């Protein structure tokens, strides 16, 4: 990837979700560590088709969640250079 993918992370009914903003990619997991690992796998698989340009942006309400985020975070052991991760407020 050439640019960082912004991703908003939030909980819904006890499950963590990670939603990409520029590209509508979403994964879920029981823990934040698993969530970040699944996100990296999903993005890598989508990039096998020549990048992410074939995936449009997420719905606008996810951008509003980003605008109200409670803070950024970097999971341990992740490829932080490719993602800008934030927790929803």
N, C-alpha and C positions, 0 to 999 in steps of 0.2 A: 504494500500500500504506500502511496506517496504522501498522504495526509493522515493526520490522526482522526480516528473515528470517534465521535462523541457518543457516549453511552450513558443513559440514565438507568440506575439500578433502584429497585423498590420492592417492597414486600406486598403480596396480595394473598390473603388467606393462608398465611404461614409459609408461603413459597417465595423465594427470591426470583425476580425477573430482571433481565438486562435487555434494554431496547436501544438499538442504534438509532441515531437521529438522521444522519445524512443518507443512510441506507436502511431500509426497513427489515432489519434482522433482529429477531428476538429469541432468547433462550431462557430456560428456567431451571432451577436447582434448589436443593434443600439448604445449601450453605453458600456463603459468598465465595469461598475458595472454589467450590465446584462450579459455581456460576461463571466465574472468570475463565476457568478451563474450558467449559462448554462454549463460551463466546469465542474463544480463540479457535476452537475446532470448527465452529460454524462459519466463521469468517474465512478461515483457510480453505474450507470446502467450497464456499461460494466463489472464492478467487480463482479456483481451478478452471473456471469457464472464461478466464481472461480479465478478471478484475471484478469490481463491484458496480460498475456503471449500469449494468442491466437491472439493478435493484433500486427502485425509487425511494424517496425519503419517507420517513415514518409519518403517521398522522400528526397534525399540528398540536394536539393536546400533549404530546410527548415533549415538544419544544417548550411549551409552557411549564411542564414539570422541570425541565432543565433550568429555565429562567428562575425558578423558585427553589433550586437545589439547596441542600443543607451543607454541602461541601464536596470537595474532590477527594478521591482516595486512590492509592496504588496498592493493589494486592501483592503480597509476597510471592516471588517466583514467577511473576507474569512478565509479558513483553510490554512494558510500560510505554515504550516508544511509539507503539501503534495505536494506543487508546487513550482517550481522556475520559475517565470514569468519574461519575458523581452519584451521590445518594440523593434520592428525592426527599424533600422536606416533609 
